[in-house]
């Protein structure tokens, strides 16, 4: 093979490889398993735009819809809490099955046990407030300062590296809508992702 033919052969081969790569990339279809992994990965880093491709972020965080309009928590603080809550999130796909239009991806989800965290937080917050109430008037902290201390208390609790974990195996339901996979955010999935926070109900004694 002379030099001219060799160059021509090389050019054709390279073009074929490029074309195959492009067609392969374009032809790749997102599977339900891909969708679950992408959704949970986006949740772990609180990428709301990516999360909303698969489920409504507000549905995940709607722990108590009756009180959502009464919250005084700022968006910045709320996002900070979300990042702390989901930073320890981990997950593993177990299996996938299809029944009609619904695909179920059985997934093992692990996160910080928020029941333990919130129980400790509420106990400490109540102790802090009670201790301040017992101080003489001239030594009591202002309500604004108490609120800041209680807010920081929650951040500190969520930031602990040795918080216990909770693991749940959940059936994640997906349906195809406009060629995109949509995840049904039910109570079981919401509770698994949030480490039990969505169903947490403090017992005040």
N, C-alpha and C positions, 0 to 999 in steps of 0.2 A: 504494500500500500504506500503510494507516494504521499508527500507532505500535504498536497492540496486535498486529496481524498481523505486523509487523516483528519484535517481541520474540519472538513465538511461533515464527516461522521461524528466527530466530537460535538459540533454545533447542534446537529440533529438529536443526538443523545441527550444533551443538556436541556434542550427545549422540551423534549419528551418528559424528562424528569420534572421540570418546572410545571408543565401542564398537569401531570398526574398529581403533583402536590397541591396545586390550586383546586383541582376538581375534588380531591379527597377532602380538603378543608371545607369547601363549599357544601359538599354533600353530607357532612357529618350532622346527624340529627341528635338533638338533645334528648336524652332518655330521662325517665322519671327519677332514676337514681342520680343522674347528673344534676337534675333540678333540686333535689333534696340537699345534696352536698353543697351546691352553690348557695342555696338559701341559708343553710346553717353557717357556712363560712362567712357570709355577709352579716349574719346576726352576731357572730363572735366579735366582729370589728365594728358593729353598729353602722354598717353601710346601708342607710335607709333606702336610698334609690334602688340598690340591688335587691334588698329585701322585698320592696314593693313590687318587684317583677314577679314574685312568687306568692306573696301574701301581704295583707295590709299590716304595716308596722303598728298602727293604732290598735288593731285587733289583738295583737300580741301583748301590748302594754295596757289593755283595758281591764285592769284588775277589778275595778269597781265603777261601772259606768254611771251609777247614781250620784257619785261624788266627783266626777271628773271635772265639772265646771267650778267646783269649790276649791280646787287645789291652788295654792299660792306659790308652788314650786316653779322657778323660772325654767325656761327651755334649756338654758345652759346647764343648770344644775341637774335637770332631768336627764339630759344626755350624758352627763358625767356619771350619774347613777347607773344608767343603762350600760355604759362601757365597763363599769366595775362589776355589774351583775353578770354580764356575758363574757368577760375576759377569760374565765376558766372553763368555758363551754367546750366540750369535746363530744365526738359522735362517731358511730360506726354502723355501716349498713349491714343488715343481717340477711334480708331477702327481699324479693320483689315479686308481686303477683298482680294479675289483671282480672277484673270481673266486670264485663260490659264496658262502660265508659270510665269506670273508676279503677285506678291503679293504686295498689297499697304497697308502700315501701316500709317494711319493718326495720326500725332503727333503734339502736342503743344510744341514749343520750345521757351524758353526765354533766353536772354543773355543781356549783357551790350549793350546799344544803341551806336554802334561804330560810327555812323554818327555824333552824338553830340560830342563824345570824339575827333574824328579826326578833326572836324571843329574848336573846341577850341584849339587843339594842333597846327594845322597849323597857326592859327591866332597868337598864342603866340610865335611860332617859328619864324615867319616872323617879329614880333615886336622885338624879341631878336636880330635877324640878322641885322635889320635896325638900331636899337639903337647902336649896335657895329660899324656899318659902319660910323655913324656920329661922333664917337669919334676921337680925335687927333691920328695920327699914332702911337705915343709912348704909347698910352693907349689902343689901340685896342687889343682885344683878338686874338690869333692865330686861324687859321681855325680849327686846331685840337681841340682846347679848345671849340670853338663854337659848333663843331660837338658833343662833349661829353655833353655839356649843353643841346643841342637839343635832344639827345638820352635820357638823364635823364628826360627831360621834358615829353617825351612820356611815360616813365615808371611811372612817378608820376601821369599822367593823367589816365593811365590804372589801377593804384593801388587805386584810390579813392573809398571809401566805399559807397559813396552816388551817384554814377553814375546812370543815369536813365536807365531803362530796355526797351527792345523791345521784343514783343511776336508775333510769327508767327505760324499759323497752316499750316503744310506742308504735302503733300502726299509723303511718302518715298517709293520708288520702290525697290523691292528686287527680285532677281532671284536665283535659285539653281544652283551651279556650283561645280562639284566634291563633292557632298553631303555637301557643305557649302553655307550659305547664303551670297550673295554679294549685297551691296547697290549701287544703281546708284547715283553718286554724281553730280546731276544737279545744275543749277544756283540757283534755288529756295531753295534747301536744303543747299547749300553752304552759301547763304546769310542769311538763318535763323540761322545756327550754329554760324556764325561769327558776328551776330548782325548787319548785313547790310554792313559789311566791304567789302565784295567781289564786291558789286555794287557801292561802294562809289566813287564819282568823285568830288574832291574839286573844288569849284568855286573861282578862284583867281580874286579878284577885284582890 
